Amino acid sequence: MQGLAPRLPDPHRQGRRRKPTTSSTPTSRSRTDGRPGAPGGHPPRVIQVTHLTRRYHDLLAVDDISLHVEQGEVLGFLGPNGAGKSTTIKILTGFLPATSGQARVAGFDVASESLEVRRQIGYLPENVALPPDARVDEYLDYRGRLKGIAASERGKRRDEVLEAAGLVPMRRRILSQLSRGYRQRVGLADALLGNPNVLFLDEPTGGLDPAQREDVLELIAALRGQRTVMLSSHVLSEIEGVCSRVAIIKEGRIVAQGSPSELEESAGRRGEVRIELDGPREPLGAALRERGLEPQPTSDGAGFSVQLAEDSDGPALLAGLVNAGLAVRHFQPLTRSLQQIFLDLTRS
């Protein structure tokens, strides 16, 4: 006989509850970052990290990092396994103290105002721990009570996040019967349940098959502009299209941050340039070889690409070719893809 799943513990007996939340829009108790009027038209900084450090005895897990996330942004926090991503997120969500430095979330200090920070955020950990015998909707009801959502609003919020996470067909499914992809969806629905201003998502696509990853990433992409999101991953190609900006961490240190286009523009291809002439390309190839370079034909056959020792060598090369009487019509430094930049920065 199919009965109800076992009753979850009563949250009223789990300690004092936070003040009920009745609004169906993101919580608005957050403070600004102190930048009056958001000078230059920039939105306020919802996450502000300054010289944050975390040490485990002799291991420096997070090494003097500084970053920020503006309102409505999705920040991709990228790095290889063990780089310090999860440690940083645990500090920002109040689960782990920093050794030194300061972090503020929604205007509140994560060390001295931890409870206020937790009221502002939703958190999806790397491994979602769910009670095996509860049903999806029962679990979200229970989590709503723990989050202090008023009884009159709880059912509405549950149904909203079930819809947002694509869980409506699974609402009566027992949690232990769900695939890993649907378990991640339940974790995301839980993170959204309290209408948080800020979401921290730690490796949300870990262990998912390609179709499940795409579904979860679509859910996250839909949050851009509505929530401030910090999303950690070690697979850049999965989240490149989701993030407004990226911060790359290696061995506990931030090695690059900015929008994808900014990183690509600033990184270039380490002195690689594409050159074309008005007319046949053979004289160009000969002139480049005379200068000790190794010209490589471009894929379209229109010219050559060459690798310079330094980016700064480009103007001198161009001047030399023109002075040699070559009609250069195209001389362009080449850019690297964000994936190439990520690999170059994080490869040991």
C-alpha positions as CSV (number, residue, x, y, z in Angstrom):
1,M,0.0,0.0,0.0
2,Q,1.3,3.4,-0.9
3,G,1.2,5.8,2.0
4,L,2.6,9.1,2.9
5,A,6.4,9.5,3.2
6,P,7.6,9.7,6.9
7,R,7.0,13.0,8.5
8,L,9.8,15.4,8.7
9,P,10.9,16.9,12.0
10,D,8.9,19.9,13.2
11,P,11.0,23.0,12.6
12,H,9.2,24.7,15.6
13,R,11.3,22.4,17.8
14,Q,14.6,23.1,16.0
15,G,15.2,26.5,17.8
16,R,13.9,30.0,17.3
17,R,12.7,30.7,13.8
18,R,13.5,33.8,11.8
19,K,10.8,36.4,11.2
20,P,8.3,35.2,8.6
21,T,8.8,36.3,5.0
22,T,5.6,37.1,3.2
23,S,6.7,38.8,0.0
24,S,6.9,36.8,-3.3
25,T,9.7,39.1,-4.5
26,P,13.3,39.0,-3.5
27,T,14.0,40.1,0.1
28,S,14.7,43.8,0.1
29,R,16.4,44.2,3.5
30,S,19.9,44.3,2.0
31,R,22.1,47.3,2.3
32,T,24.0,48.9,-0.5
33,D,27.7,48.7,-0.7
34,G,28.2,52.3,0.4
35,R,28.7,53.7,-3.1
36,P,26.3,56.7,-3.1
37,G,24.1,56.8,-6.1
38,A,26.1,54.0,-7.8
39,P,28.5,56.4,-9.5
40,G,29.0,56.0,-13.2
41,G,25.7,54.2,-13.4
42,H,27.1,51.0,-11.9
43,P,24.7,48.8,-9.9
44,P,25.6,48.4,-6.2
45,R,28.0,45.7,-5.3
46,V,26.0,42.9,-3.6
47,I,29.1,40.7,-2.8
48,Q,32.3,42.5,-1.8
49,V,35.4,40.5,-0.9
50,T,38.5,42.2,0.3
51,H,41.9,40.5,1.0
52,L,40.1,37.3,2.1
53,T,42.4,34.5,3.5
54,R,41.7,31.1,4.9
55,R,44.4,28.9,6.3
56,Y,44.2,25.3,7.4
57,H,47.3,24.8,9.5
58,D,50.1,24.8,6.9
59,L,47.7,24.9,3.9
60,L,46.7,28.2,2.5
61,A,43.4,27.4,0.9
62,V,42.4,31.0,0.1
63,D,45.2,33.5,-0.4
64,D,44.4,37.2,-0.1
65,I,41.6,37.3,-2.7
66,S,39.5,40.4,-3.6
67,L,36.5,40.4,-5.9
68,H,33.0,41.8,-6.2
69,V,29.7,40.9,-7.8
70,E,27.2,43.6,-8.8
71,Q,23.5,43.5,-8.4
72,G,21.9,41.2,-11.0
73,E,25.2,39.7,-12.2
74,V,26.0,36.1,-12.6
75,L,29.7,35.7,-11.6
76,G,31.4,32.5,-12.8
77,F,33.9,31.5,-10.1
78,L,36.2,29.2,-12.0
79,G,39.2,27.1,-11.2
80,P,40.5,23.5,-11.1
81,N,39.5,21.1,-8.3
82,G,41.2,22.1,-5.1
83,A,41.7,25.8,-6.1
84,G,39.7,27.2,-3.2
85,K,36.3,27.7,-4.8
86,S,34.2,25.8,-2.3
87,T,36.2,27.2,0.7
88,T,35.5,30.8,-0.5
89,I,31.8,30.1,-0.9
90,K,31.6,28.4,2.5
91,I,33.1,31.6,4.0
92,L,30.7,33.9,2.1
93,T,27.6,31.8,3.2
94,G,28.7,31.8,6.9
95,F,29.6,28.1,7.1
96,L,33.3,28.7,7.6
97,P,35.2,31.6,9.2
98,A,38.0,33.4,7.4
99,T,41.5,33.6,8.8
100,S,41.7,37.3,7.8
101,G,40.2,39.8,5.4
102,Q,36.6,41.0,5.1
103,A,33.6,39.9,3.1
104,R,30.2,41.5,2.8
105,V,27.1,40.1,1.3
106,A,24.0,42.3,0.6
107,G,25.7,44.9,2.8
108,F,26.2,42.7,5.8
109,D,29.5,41.5,7.2
110,V,29.7,37.7,7.0
111,A,31.7,37.4,10.2
112,S,29.8,39.8,12.5
113,E,26.3,39.7,10.9
114,S,26.2,36.0,9.8
115,L,22.5,35.6,10.6
116,E,21.5,38.6,8.5
117,V,23.6,37.3,5.6
118,R,21.9,33.9,5.8
119,R,18.5,35.6,5.6
120,Q,19.6,37.2,2.3
121,I,21.0,34.2,0.5
122,G,20.1,30.9,-1.1
123,Y,22.8,28.3,-1.1
124,L,23.2,25.2,-3.3
125,P,26.1,23.1,-2.1
126,E,28.2,20.8,-4.3
127,N,26.5,17.8,-2.8
128,V,22.8,18.2,-2.0
129,A,21.8,16.4,1.1
130,L,18.2,15.3,1.0
131,P,16.1,13.1,3.4
132,P,15.6,9.9,1.4
133,D,12.0,9.1,2.4
134,A,10.3,12.5,2.0
135,R,8.4,13.6,-1.1
136,V,9.5,16.6,-3.1
137,D,6.6,18.9,-2.1
138,E,6.7,17.8,1.5
139,Y,10.4,18.5,1.7
140,L,9.9,22.0,0.3
141,D,7.1,22.7,2.7
142,Y,9.4,21.7,5.5
143,R,12.2,23.9,4.3
144,G,9.7,26.7,3.9
145,R,8.8,26.4,7.6
146,L,12.5,26.4,8.5
147,K,13.1,29.6,6.5
148,G,10.3,31.3,8.3
149,I,7.9,31.7,5.4
150,A,4.4,32.5,6.7
151,A,1.9,29.7,6.4
152,S,-0.3,31.8,4.1
153,E,2.5,32.2,1.6
154,R,4.2,28.8,1.9
155,G,2.1,26.9,-0.5
156,K,2.4,29.6,-3.1
157,R,6.2,29.9,-2.8
158,R,6.5,26.1,-3.0
159,D,4.5,26.0,-6.2
160,E,6.5,28.8,-7.7
161,V,9.8,27.2,-7.1
162,L,8.5,23.8,-8.3
163,E,7.5,25.5,-11.5
164,A,10.8,27.4,-11.8
165,A,12.9,24.3,-11.3
166,G,10.9,22.1,-13.6
167,L,9.8,19.9,-10.8
168,V,6.0,20.0,-11.1
169,P,5.8,16.4,-12.6
170,M,8.0,15.2,-9.8
171,R,6.3,17.0,-6.9
172,R,4.9,13.7,-5.3
173,R,8.0,11.6,-6.1
174,I,10.0,10.3,-3.1
175,L,13.4,12.0,-3.0
176,S,15.4,8.8,-3.0
177,Q,13.8,7.8,-6.3
178,L,15.1,10.9,-8.1
179,S,18.0,11.0,-10.5
180,R,21.0,13.2,-9.6
181,G,19.8,15.8,-12.1
182,Y,16.4,16.1,-10.4
183,R,18.1,16.1,-6.9
184,Q,20.0,19.2,-8.1
185,R,16.8,20.8,-9.2
186,V,15.3,20.2,-5.7
187,G,18.4,21.8,-4.2
188,L,18.0,24.8,-6.5
189,A,14.3,25.0,-5.7
190,D,15.2,25.0,-2.0
191,A,17.8,27.8,-2.6
192,L,15.1,29.9,-4.3
193,L,12.4,29.2,-1.8
194,G,13.0,32.1,0.6
195,N,13.2,34.7,-2.2
196,P,16.9,35.4,-1.7
197,N,18.6,38.5,-3.0
198,V,21.8,36.4,-3.6
199,L,22.4,32.8,-4.7
200,F,25.6,30.8,-4.2
201,L,25.7,27.8,-6.4
202,D,28.7,25.4,-5.8
203,E,29.4,23.2,-8.8
204,P,25.7,22.9,-9.6
205,T,26.3,20.7,-12.7
206,G,28.7,18.3,-11.1
207,G,28.0,14.7,-11.9
208,L,25.2,15.4,-14.4
209,D,24.8,14.0,-17.8
210,P,24.9,16.5,-20.8
211,A,21.1,16.9,-21.0
212,Q,20.8,17.5,-17.2
213,R,23.6,20.0,-17.3
214,E,21.9,21.9,-20.1
215,D,18.6,22.0,-18.1
216,V,20.3,23.3,-14.9
217,L,22.3,25.9,-16.8
218,E,19.1,27.1,-18.5
219,L,17.5,27.5,-15.1
220,I,20.5,29.6,-13.9
221,A,20.6,31.7,-17.0
222,A,16.9,32.7,-16.4
223,L,18.0,34.2,-13.1
224,R,20.3,36.7,-14.6
225,G,19.1,40.2,-13.8
226,Q,16.6,38.9,-11.2
227,R,19.1,37.6,-8.7
228,T,22.8,38.1,-7.9
229,V,24.5,34.8,-8.5
230,M,28.0,33.5,-7.7
231,L,28.4,30.2,-9.6
232,S,31.5,28.0,-9.1
233,S,32.7,25.5,-11.6
234,H,35.8,23.9,-13.0
235,V,34.4,23.5,-16.5
236,L,34.4,26.9,-18.2
237,S,32.8,25.7,-21.4
238,E,29.6,24.8,-19.5
239,I,29.0,28.2,-18.0
240,E,30.6,30.6,-20.4
241,G,27.2,31.6,-21.9
242,V,25.6,32.0,-18.5
243,C,28.0,34.4,-16.7
244,S,28.2,38.2,-16.9
245,R,31.7,38.1,-15.6
246,V,34.3,35.5,-14.5
247,A,36.9,35.3,-11.8
248,I,39.6,32.6,-12.2
249,I,41.2,31.2,-9.1
250,K,44.3,29.0,-8.9
251,E,45.9,27.7,-5.8
252,G,43.9,30.0,-3.6
253,R,44.7,33.2,-5.6
254,I,42.6,35.2,-8.1
255,V,44.6,35.2,-11.3
256,A,42.2,37.0,-13.6
257,Q,38.7,38.5,-13.5
258,G,36.5,40.5,-15.8
259,S,33.8,39.9,-18.5
260,P,34.6,37.2,-21.0
261,S,35.2,39.8,-23.7
262,E,37.5,41.8,-21.5
263,L,39.6,38.7,-20.7
264,E,39.8,37.7,-24.3
265,E,40.7,41.2,-25.4
266,S,43.4,41.7,-22.7
267,A,44.9,38.3,-23.1
268,G,45.3,38.2,-26.9
269,R,47.2,35.3,-28.2
270,R,50.6,36.1,-26.8
271,G,52.1,37.8,-29.8
272,E,50.3,35.9,-32.5
273,V,49.3,38.1,-35.5
274,R,47.5,37.6,-38.8
275,I,49.0,39.4,-41.9
276,E,47.7,39.7,-45.4
277,L,49.0,41.5,-48.5
278,D,47.3,43.2,-51.5
279,G,48.4,40.6,-54.0
280,P,50.0,37.1,-53.8
281,R,51.1,36.0,-50.3
282,E,54.4,34.3,-51.3
283,P,56.5,37.5,-50.9
284,L,55.1,37.9,-47.4
285,G,56.1,34.4,-46.4
286,A,59.6,34.9,-47.7
287,A,59.9,38.3,-45.8
288,L,58.7,36.7,-42.6
289,R,61.2,33.8,-42.9
290,E,64.0,36.2,-43.5
291,R,63.2,37.8,-40.1
292,G,63.5,34.4,-38.4
293,L,59.8,33.8,-38.1
294,E,57.8,30.7,-39.0
295,P,54.7,31.8,-41.0
296,Q,51.7,29.5,-40.9
297,P,49.1,29.8,-43.7
298,T,45.7,31.0,-42.5
299,S,42.8,28.6,-42.9
300,D,41.3,30.7,-45.7
301,G,44.6,30.9,-47.6
302,A,44.6,34.7,-47.6
303,G,47.7,35.3,-45.6
304,F,49.9,34.0,-42.8
305,S,49.9,34.0,-39.0
306,V,53.1,34.3,-37.1
307,Q,54.1,33.9,-33.4
308,L,56.1,36.9,-32.1
309,A,58.3,36.7,-29.0
310,E,56.3,39.6,-27.4
311,D,53.1,41.5,-28.3
312,S,55.2,44.6,-28.4
313,D,57.2,43.3,-31.4
314,G,54.2,43.8,-33.7
315,P,54.6,47.5,-34.6
316,A,58.3,47.0,-35.5
317,L,57.4,44.0,-37.7
318,L,54.7,46.0,-39.5
319,A,57.0,48.9,-40.1
320,G,59.7,46.5,-41.4
321,L,57.3,44.9,-43.9
322,V,56.1,48.2,-45.2
323,N,59.6,49.6,-45.5
324,A,60.5,46.5,-47.5
325,G,57.9,47.6,-50.1
326,L,55.1,45.1,-49.2
327,A,51.6,46.3,-49.5
328,V,50.2,45.1,-46.1
329,R,46.4,45.4,-46.1
330,H,45.7,43.4,-42.9
331,F,47.8,43.2,-39.7
332,Q,45.8,42.0,-36.7
333,P,46.7,40.6,-33.3
334,L,44.7,37.4,-32.7
335,T,42.7,36.7,-29.6
336,R,42.5,33.5,-27.6
337,S,39.3,31.9,-26.6
338,L,38.2,32.1,-23.0
339,Q,38.8,28.4,-22.7
340,Q,42.4,28.8,-23.8
341,I,42.9,31.6,-21.4
342,F,41.5,29.5,-18.5
343,L,43.7,26.6,-19.4
344,D,46.8,28.8,-19.7
345,L,46.1,30.5,-16.3
346,T,45.3,27.3,-14.4
347,R,47.7,24.8,-15.9
348,S,50.5,23.9,-13.6
